[in-house]
Amino acid sequence: MNTTTEYIRTAPRRQVFAQGLRDGIPIALGYFAVSFSLGIAARNAGLSAWQGFLFSLLINASAGEYVGFTIIAIGGTYLEMALMTFIANARYLLMSCALSQKFHPGTKLIHRLAVGYYITDELFGIAIARDGFLDPYYSYGAISAASPAWALGTMFGVIMGNMLPVRVVSALSVALYGMFIAIIIPPSRKNRVVAAFVLISFVCSWGVKFIPVLSSLSGGTMTILLTVLISAAAAILFPVRTNEEKEDEVHDA
């Protein structure tokens, strides 16, 4: 029997898409609020509401967009924008590699590329936390909710962001921290190793600020460095057994 066909039959696309859409709604609400501040940056760079909307819809990355708006504001070159955006968004390369391991082997390349294009921290978090193989239609559902909200928030930030007090905009951004907590708590409660390394990552992220050489690195670069080091340590010290290895242990017993 074709394993790809069997996989799709056991997970109807409409049902999986609806699950992703449901899980993407809280992210969308947080994105809409947080992207107001990006809209302000876009307005200061001279972009219109429509341009800010397209910018966020096509890029969908807060750090990368902020870098882009900053370079536009100072009249930088296309090369400068490309290099700085690549550095700011480089952590998504790691997320794409990790997420590629979650797909069923029969998943088509077009689906892998589409999901990889729309990876964000939050969308990656809910996708990687799902049990079993990741159906791309789950990510499509989450993207359908989150991506338009991010773009609309930027557009409204251009239109009326400067009318809101700074404290209100900052308060709205707290929603994203709540979503991150909701993503990491369930797997941490199920697995002590995961919980320990989550705590270690918090401590390391805080501690590097006091190390002279590391504190000078950008946030994106530091995220990549810590991710590689901590995940490598976790993989070496506490490797996850594959289904084949588990079956071999059962047969040996």
Buried (B, 14 or more C-beta within 10 A) or exposed (E): EEEEEEBBEEBEBEEBBBBBBEBBBBBBBBBBBBBBBBBBBBBBBEBEBEBBBBBBBEBBBBBBBBBBBBBBBEEBEEEEBEBBBEBBBBBBEBBBEBBEEBBBEEBEEEBBEBBBEBBBBBBBBBBBBBEEBBBBBBBBBBBBBBBBBBBBBBBBBBBBBBEBEEEEBEEBBEBBEEBEEBBBEEBBEEBEEBBEBBEBBEEBBEEBEEEEEBEEBBEBBBBBBBBEEBBEEBEEEEEEEEEEEEEEEEEEE
